[in-house]
Amino acid sequence: MATETTTEVGPDELARQLIDKGVLSSDWLPAFKAVPRDRFVPDAIWPGRAGMNRQDDRVLRSESPEMWWRAVYTDAPITTQWDDGTYSGPGKGRTPSSSSSMPTMVFSMLNALSVEPGNRVLEIGTGTGWNAALLSHRLGDQNVVTVEIDTTLAGEARTRLYAADFAPQVIVGDGGLGYGKGSPYDRIIATASVGNIPSQWIGQVHPDAIIVAPWGPVYGGEAVARLVVDEGGVASGQFISSSAFMRIRQQRKDLPLTEQFLDSAKWPLDAVRSKTNLSPDDVGDWICMFAIGVQVPDLFCRVTQGEDDSYRLWLFDTGVTSWASADYVKGRAEFEVAQAGPRKLWEELEGAYWWWHQQGRPGFDRFGLTTRGGPDFKVWLDDPASPVPVRKAG
Ligand SMILES: C[S@@+](CC[C@H](N)C(=O)[O-])C[C@H]1O[C@@H](n2cnc3c(N)ncnc32)[C@H](O)[C@@H]1O
């Protein structure tokens, strides 16, 4: 018979783990204790794994209460919606569109927000409502506005918030526009990622406000940015940790289909063939992808799996002018490359890779972002005066 021990799966054990990791501070512990995650996670879930974009099969609380409970009190993300709600199971949809974020990420971002009593906070991406409840507990309902694009999710979150005795303002709308009626804010926290910080967010905050938002280029790689807004409307700050959030709907990467490149009458005859010593396997880390994506903003990639762990890394540009491929074969020191179109995309990737390598292979915490909002931004290394070089298209 199971006996009660301190390592029993539940809020106490999860709190212990988060404190051990240094992410659950004494400032947020009372909120963690008062706002149990289980009151915000829906009945149907697809448990995720820490640091991986993979989901387990659907778990229903009604059918498997112990599995459900274990997932809720594991430090991992939980997918709660697929394909904007058009898919409801029992399997998995194509793309996760809402989740309860990994608790480590939730509290790291809340810590980075550096809230002070009386601060007014705008959250983008209500999701389950857990984060809004934590903020409401800390700052008071009247100081929290949370925006969710999905009407059903917003309604469900509102119901859970009220049931747990919280009443922040839950707005249905595009959080990319902020929420002007509730402004000005002292803090903005986005729990969906962006490729451009919306200018509305910067316009809706006081000077010295802090914006915490996951940011990533088209190519891949993403990290949470912590930006401070100055009096002139410039937001600037460092990246604090690697992340993998879903994009806000309006900034999703709707990338051209592979067929658009391969249907070209020119393909494959004009492809220039060569060999490279840079293994396609050495350019796939999240931070490496980030460094490449920042330098070549219109580059994106796909992978075609082959046999025996081999694969083809495809490179494309969003303007549909050029493509390249590099073939990874395990154990080889040289890899076949093909490049077609006016741009040599593999060479552009190699240039970006070697720049990053020469800088000492910096991690996310050496990069920073400065922006006035929208496409007007620069990513820098160590210092805002040292922008990362950007290879312009064409
Ligand atoms: C990772 S989930 C948020 C988790 C949430 N903070 C919680 O505590 O459960 C991201 C959410 O952002 C929402 N979202 C996507 N685009 C949005 C937008 N433009 N405005 C507001 N919410 C958006 C998604 O529908 C999804 O619910």
The ligand as a Tripos MOL2 file, in Angstrom:
@<TRIPOS>MOLECULE
LIG
   27    29     1     0     0
SMALL
NO_CHARGES

@<TRIPOS>ATOM
      1 C1          1.0800   29.0360  -23.9920 C.3       1 LIG1
      2 S1         -0.5630   29.4950  -24.0480 S.3       1 LIG1
      3 C2         -0.7440   30.5690  -22.6590 C.3       1 LIG1
      4 C3         -0.6470   29.9340  -21.3090 C.3       1 LIG1
      5 C4         -1.3350   30.7340  -20.2360 C.3       1 LIG1
      6 N1         -0.6380   31.9360  -19.8980 N.3       1 LIG1
      7 C5         -1.6540   29.9100  -19.0120 C.2       1 LIG1
      8 O1         -1.3650   30.3420  -17.9030 O.co2     1 LIG1
      9 O2         -2.2320   28.8420  -19.1810 O.co2     1 LIG1
     10 C6         -0.6250   30.6800  -25.3660 C.3       1 LIG1
     11 C7         -1.9890   31.2900  -25.5780 C.3       1 LIG1
     12 O3         -1.8630   32.4320  -26.4130 O.3       1 LIG1
     13 C8         -3.0770   32.5330  -27.1430 C.3       1 LIG1
     14 N2         -2.8840   33.4680  -28.2570 N.ar      1 LIG1
     15 C9         -2.3530   33.2210  -29.4870 C.ar      1 LIG1
     16 N3         -2.3710   34.3530  -30.2240 N.ar      1 LIG1
     17 C10        -2.9030   35.3180  -29.4470 C.ar      1 LIG1
     18 C11        -3.1710   36.6870  -29.6420 C.ar      1 LIG1
     19 N4         -2.9070   37.3050  -30.7970 N.pl3     1 LIG1
     20 N5         -3.7510   37.3750  -28.6280 N.ar      1 LIG1
     21 C12        -4.0350   36.7720  -27.4540 C.ar      1 LIG1
     22 N6         -3.8120   35.4670  -27.2140 N.ar      1 LIG1
     23 C13        -3.2390   34.7570  -28.1920 C.ar      1 LIG1
     24 C14        -3.3560   31.1020  -27.5240 C.3       1 LIG1
     25 O4         -4.7210   30.9400  -27.9140 O.3       1 LIG1
     26 C15        -2.9780   30.3640  -26.2580 C.3       1 LIG1
     27 O5         -4.0830   30.1810  -25.4280 O.3       1 LIG1
@<TRIPOS>BOND
     1     1     2 1
     2     2     3 1
     3     2    10 1
     4     3     4 1
     5     4     5 1
     6     5     6 1
     7     5     7 1
     8     7     8 2
     9     7     9 1
    10    10    11 1
    11    11    12 1
    12    11    26 1
    13    12    13 1
    14    13    14 1
    15    13    24 1
    16    14    15 ar
    17    14    23 ar
    18    15    16 ar
    19    16    17 ar
    20    17    18 ar
    21    17    23 ar
    22    18    19 1
    23    18    20 ar
    24    20    21 ar
    25    21    22 ar
    26    22    23 ar
    27    24    25 1
    28    24    26 1
    29    26    27 1
@<TRIPOS>SUBSTRUCTURE
     1 LIG1         1 GROUP 0 **** ****
